[in-house]
Amino acid sequence: MLCNYALAINHNFESWGDYKTGTGVSSLAQPVIAALYNTRQKEAALLYWTVKSSIGNKDAFAGNIYMNFVKVNCEKNIYALKSSGAGAKPDFKKFWFNSLQQGVVIFSEKADDNFSFKPEAFTSITDFKKPGKDFTVILNPSHFIGDGRFANNGWLSELSNPVSKAVWDNYAAVSPATAKELNVN
């Protein structure tokens, strides 16, 4: 009721993408399936809205706009780094299709060591609770079904909690010392 537009977006299985997963490692993602519904990839919509004046016909939406963006990014950044060494430079089209098939491109790259921890970033946090004699209940969403939006997917309930290993259950985690103090078994 509060929004003017509702934009249905593709699932990740229906989308293009590129990821830098580490130093010297880039991954390319291509759609596994065609879009099941009348949806668009969110990056494609944002890209269209930001560059529509330079497209020509601003009413026409090209479904492959983000795929072309990923391809150009691959050519300018990944392909340029990969083919900058000695030897014959492979054809980009062949490189593109091979990279999509492999899913990962590994190239030599120097790690960026120009970063440091800034402890002053934590000085502005003032809502820490001071220790007291009272108890606090902390409610956490499920690691797998989130706040309940995915509760209709039974398979997610089969996954165990990474710490407690509990499945299909809600529970209260209480330390042994606190349980003894509260007289709880």
C-alpha positions in Angstrom: 0.0 0.0 0.0 2.9 2.3 0.6 4.8 1.8 -2.6 4.2 3.1 -6.2 5.8 0.2 -8.0 6.3 -3.5 -7.4 9.1 -4.9 -9.4 9.3 -8.6 -9.8 12.9 -9.7 -10.1 14.6 -12.9 -11.4 15.8 -15.7 -9.2 19.5 -16.1 -9.1 19.1 -19.3 -11.3 17.6 -17.0 -14.0 20.3 -14.3 -13.8 23.7 -13.3 -15.1 26.5 -12.2 -12.8 30.3 -11.9 -12.3 32.0 -12.2 -9.0 35.5 -11.5 -7.7 35.9 -14.4 -5.3 39.5 -13.7 -4.3 42.8 -12.3 -5.5 43.4 -13.5 -9.0 40.0 -15.4 -9.2 36.9 -14.2 -11.0 33.7 -16.2 -11.5 31.1 -15.8 -14.1 27.4 -16.9 -13.6 25.0 -17.5 -16.4 21.3 -18.4 -16.2 20.6 -22.0 -15.5 17.0 -21.7 -16.6 14.9 -19.2 -18.5 12.8 -16.8 -16.5 9.7 -18.6 -15.3 7.6 -15.5 -14.8 7.4 -12.0 -16.4 10.4 -10.8 -14.3 13.6 -8.9 -15.0 17.1 -9.1 -13.4 17.4 -6.3 -10.9 20.8 -5.3 -12.3 19.4 -5.1 -15.8 16.5 -2.9 -14.6 18.9 -0.6 -12.7 21.3 -0.5 -15.7 18.4 0.3 -18.1 17.2 3.1 -15.9 20.6 4.7 -15.5 21.6 4.6 -19.2 18.3 4.6 -21.0 18.9 8.0 -22.5 21.9 6.7 -24.3 20.2 3.6 -25.7 18.2 5.4 -28.4 14.7 4.1 -28.1 14.1 4.7 -24.4 10.9 2.6 -24.4 12.5 -0.6 -25.5 14.0 -2.8 -22.8 16.7 -5.3 -24.0 16.6 -8.5 -22.0 20.3 -9.0 -22.6 21.4 -5.6 -21.4 23.0 -7.0 -18.2 24.6 -10.0 -20.0 26.2 -7.5 -22.4 27.4 -5.5 -19.4 29.0 -8.5 -17.8 30.6 -9.5 -21.2 32.1 -6.0 -21.6 33.3 -6.0 -18.0 34.9 -9.4 -18.6 36.6 -8.1 -21.7 37.9 -4.9 -20.2 39.0 -6.4 -16.8 39.4 -10.1 -16.7 40.4 -10.8 -20.4 42.9 -7.9 -20.3 44.6 -9.2 -17.2 44.5 -12.8 -18.4 45.9 -12.1 -21.8 48.5 -9.5 -20.7 51.3 -12.1 -20.3 53.7 -13.4 -22.9 52.5 -15.5 -25.7 49.7 -15.4 -28.3 46.6 -13.5 -27.2 43.5 -15.7 -27.5 40.4 -14.5 -29.3 38.0 -12.9 -26.8 34.9 -14.8 -28.1 36.7 -18.1 -27.5 37.9 -16.8 -24.1 34.3 -15.7 -23.2 32.7 -19.1 -24.0 35.5 -21.0 -22.3 35.2 -18.8 -19.2 31.4 -19.4 -19.1 31.9 -23.2 -19.4 34.6 -23.3 -16.7 32.8 -20.8 -14.5 36.1 -19.5 -13.0 39.0 -17.5 -14.5 42.3 -17.6 -12.7 44.9 -14.9 -13.5 48.0 -13.5 -11.8 47.2 -10.5 -9.7 49.0 -8.8 -6.8 47.1 -8.8 -3.6 45.9 -5.4 -2.3 47.6 -5.1 1.2 46.5 -1.4 1.5 44.0 -1.9 4.3 44.0 -1.6 8.1 41.7 -2.1 11.0 40.2 1.1 12.4 39.2 0.6 16.0 37.8 4.2 16.2 34.9 3.0 14.1 33.5 1.3 17.2 33.7 4.4 19.5 30.3 5.7 18.3 28.5 2.6 19.4 26.7 3.6 22.7 23.9 1.1 22.9 25.9 -1.7 24.7 24.1 -3.1 27.7 25.9 -2.8 31.0 26.1 -6.1 32.9 23.4 -6.4 35.5 21.6 -9.0 37.5 18.6 -9.2 35.1 18.4 -11.7 32.3 17.9 -10.8 28.6 16.0 -12.8 26.1 17.5 -12.6 22.6 15.3 -13.8 19.8 17.2 -14.8 16.6 15.7 -15.7 13.3 16.3 -19.2 11.9 19.5 -19.6 9.9 17.5 -21.2 7.1 13.9 -20.0 7.1 14.8 -16.5 8.1 12.0 -14.6 9.7 9.4 -17.2 8.6 9.1 -16.2 4.9 10.6 -19.5 3.8 8.7 -21.7 6.3 6.7 -23.2 3.5 9.8 -24.9 2.2 10.1 -28.1 4.3 13.5 -28.9 3.1 14.9 -25.8 4.8 13.6 -27.1 8.1 15.5 -30.3 7.6 18.8 -28.4 7.8 20.4 -28.5 11.2 21.3 -25.4 13.1 25.1 -24.9 12.7 25.7 -24.7 16.4 23.1 -26.7 18.2 22.4 -29.2 15.4 18.7 -29.0 16.2 16.2 -29.5 13.4 12.4 -28.9 13.1 12.3 -27.2 16.4 12.3 -24.0 18.4 14.3 -24.0 21.5 15.8 -21.8 24.2 19.6 -21.9 24.5 20.6 -21.4 28.2 24.0 -21.8 29.6 24.5 -24.4 32.4 25.3 -21.6 34.9 22.2 -19.6 34.1 20.0 -22.7 34.1 21.3 -23.6 37.6 20.7 -20.0 38.8 17.1 -20.1 37.3 16.6 -23.7 38.7 15.8 -25.0 35.1 16.6 -28.4 33.9 
